[in-house]
Amino acid sequence: MITSEVIVGWMNVMTGKEKRQEAGIWKQSRGKGKPAAKGRMLDELALQQIQACVEKMPKRRDLLIEYLHRIQDSHGGLRRAHIKALAHWLNITESEVVSVASFYSHFDLLADDAPGLPDMTLRVCNSLSCTLAGSDSLARELEHLCKGKSVRILRAPCMGRCDRAPAVMAGHNPVDNAIAADVLEVVEKRILFPSLPVYEDLDVYLKQGGYAHFRALESGEMNAGQIELAIDAAGLRGMGGAGFPSGRKWAAVRAHPGPRLMAVNADEGEPGTFKDRYYLETRPHLILEGMLLAAKVVDAEKIYIYVRDEYPAALKILTQELEAMTQHGLIASDFVELRRGAGSYICGEESAMLESIEGKRGLPRQRPPYVAEQGLFGRPTLVHNIETLYWIARVCREGEQLLRQVERNGRTGMRTYSVSGRVVNPGVYLLAAGSSISDIILAAGGMAPGHEFYAFQPGGPSSGLLPARLADVPLDFDTLQPLGSLIGSAAVVILSTRDSVRMAALNMMTFFHHESCGQCTPCRLGCDKALTLMQTPTWDVGLLTELGQVMSDASICGLGQAAPNVFRTLIRYFPDEV
């Protein structure tokens, strides 16, 4: 029987325990008590430092990656004391902060007693285009010349500057067509941020009739149905790689009850791709108007723009122009949020990008549910990439015939090709969607002197490598699948007879091996095993074929599903080289 004396005794025991907890002392019936609670103690100075970094920002869990950027930028790394302080401030566990920070390659986790990072970090691009332009020898030369300097040299994946290869990122300052002397000058002068390129700002865009359709939607002079009809009539499909019809995507999002959100994918990490950077750094308001029109059609209550950390100029331009739009009364100050990536290719996958915007590790989600139903913060979400928004704005301004009137090789429409490698004039080319690789090489000024066309990558590493004999095939949606390839992001890299397709394939698979998020076994182990098999003198074609089938069938997202195209296309088209 529980008597009143027993109850009083329990109360006394609990009261004593609470007092010990309040004092930070945990004492059992036997042994000595601890003078402090278990775990890392909070450093008050570190707490003050992180609060200074984020003082003008709202306190929200989804902003974790933004906070980490601020701390990394201010203190040259993420010390354990700062991790503890940030976790304390957000009321989350340290392990949660470490888990997120360690996922992204642009964050440096440092022990409290570890020496600080060098004053300057040089990231030398090791993508295919930059490798063809001599980035390997440049990296070795910089390592030799920077000995004794407070400089850290890292090899890094594509920075979206393939038209200006080789590229080096000095802090946040890109050095294009880099040679050692130019890089050393940047190091000596400590130029850590780029100057902005000349671009079309809000005043210029408004004088040219910009935002007229958005204002008409706002005032009721036009309705969302008219915009959707124009986009459907133009036949616009998503330009991020999947090619899903834009109008159908809008309908899919609207089919689910609000509130709805929109996310803009400006995280073009596919090596060889730089068209989004080009548009953001030259005509940002075409992108922003297309964004506002699409958001209005699906009645999105807020927009998030996710931009690569490798695009500091684009980030600065967007920050300035969104502020100008707010001052001009086009948007509310909290309607659009800019989010900065942190060096993870997988965040270009739409669901992984949404996870990153939520302040998490960028791991692709299982489907269903699709993001149109349960996307950002569990809400129906419209996701568009930069080029798609570019075309939405242009079709609305210039009419559906803009795309319908252009025809080439039986294909209708236009698309933007990022062209690099062995051509005279690497760059962004707006061509008919049915253009062949012969057309693209011609537009880029022909083959570079001393080079003869041998092979090409039609749509980033995910598309593999195709031989020169397929030079007349249209590079568009649905035309390359029968060839074991795909158009992807239309990242075209040209190789010549002086290049080794085997070494190019190794470069591409090394990228996938490095960028696999590790969530699913077929991709994580598949990329590792494929890279090992591809490094042997003679490939085990049977084993690679079997491995590729498993990766394609069982991987969660497009990385693992498309990575086998690298070795499949070589086995199919270049059997003598494997």
C-alpha positions, 0 to 999 in steps of 0.5 A: 500500500502506498502511504502518505509517508511513502509519497512524502519520501518520493517528493523529498527524493525528487526535490533533492534531484532537482536541486542537484540538476539546477546546480549542474551536479549529477549525483547518484546514491554512490560515488562522487557527483560531477561538478558540471553536466555532461557534454561540451560546455558552452563558450560564452565568447563563441556565443557572442561571436555567432550572435554577432554573425547572425544579428540581422537575421531571423532565428529559424531552423531552416536558416542553419546553412545561412548561419554556417556561411556567416560563421565560416566567412567571418571566422575562416572555419567552423570551430567546435565552440561555434558549433556548440554555441550555434546549437545552443542558440537554435535549441538543437543538438550539436550532432544535428549542426555537425551532420549538416555542416559536414555534408557540404564541401564549402564548410571547414570543421576545425577543432578548437585547438587546431591552427586556423586555415591559411589566409587564402584558399585557391580552388582549382577546377578539375572538371573535364573542360578545365582539365583539357585546358591544363588545370592539372599542370596549373595546380602543380605549378601553384603548389610549387609557387605558393610554398611558404605562403599562407595559401591552401590549394584544393582541387574542386569540381566544376565552377560553371566557368568552362568557357573560360577554362582553366578556372580558379576560385581565389576565395570567392573571386573567380580567376578566368583563363587562369595562369599562375601569374594572374592567380599569384597577383590575386593572392598578393593583393588579397582580392577575395570578391569579384567585381560585378559584370555589366548587366541589365538592371531594373531601370533599364528593364522597366524602360523596355516594358519589363514586368508589364505582364506581371503587373497586368496579372496583379491588376486583373487585366490578365488572368493566369489562364492566359499565361498558361495557354501561351506557355502550352501553345509555345510547347515549353518544356523544363530546361533543367534536364527532365523536359517536363512540360511547364504548363502541366507542371503548373497544373500539377501544383495547382491540383493540391490545396494551398498554401503553395510555395515556389523554388528556383533552382540556380544550382547548375552543378553539372560539369560543362554547364554555365548557361544559368550563370550567363543569364543571371549575370547579364539579364537577371530580370528576365529570370525574375519576371518569369519567376513572378509570372509562374508564381502568380499562376500557381498562387505561390505565397513565397519564393526561394531562390537557391544559387550556387556558392560558386556564383558570387557575382550572381548572388550579389546581382540578385540581392541588389535587384530584389532590393530594387524591386522591393523599393519600386513596389513590385514585390514585398520585402519578404516575398523572395528569399535568396539561399546560398548553396554550399558546394554539393552537386546533388542539391541540383536534384529538386528534392535535395535542393528543397532539403537544403533550403530547409537547412538539412543535408541535401539528400534526395527524397523518395517518391512519391509523394512528388514535390508538386504535392509535398515539397518545401516544408511539406507544401505543394511546391513549384520548382523551375530552373533558370532557363525555363524562367527565361523562356517563360518571360520571353514567351509572355513578352514576345508571343508563343510563335517565338518558339514555334516559328523556329524549326531545325531537323524536324524539331521545333523551338530553341534552347541554350547550349553551353559549349566548351572544350576544343572549339575556337570560341567557347561560350553560351549559344542560343540555337534551334533546339534541333541543332546537331553537334556540327551546327554547334561547333560551327556556331562556336567558330569551328574546331580549335587550331590543330584539333580534329573532331573526335567525340563529344559530351552532349549534356554533361557527364550524365550523358556520357560520350558520343563519337564524331560519326553521330555529328548530324543527330539533333541534340534535343529532348528524346533524340538521344535516348536511343543512342544511350545518352540524353540532352540533360542540361545541354552542356556540350564539351568537344574532344579532339583526336588529341584527347583520350576518351578513356581519360575523359570518362575517368574524369567524369566518373571521378566526379560522380564518385566524389559527389554521390551523397551516399544515401543509397547503396547502388549509387554509393558503392556503384560509383566506387566500384565503377571507378575501380573497374575503369582504372584497370588496364582492360575493362571487365565489360561484363561486370561493368554492364551488370553493375550499370544495370543495378545502378540504373534500376535501384538508385534513388535519384538521377545521379546513380541512374545516369552515372553508368552512361559514362562507361556504357557509351564508351563500351558501345562507341569506343570498344577499342579504347577500353 
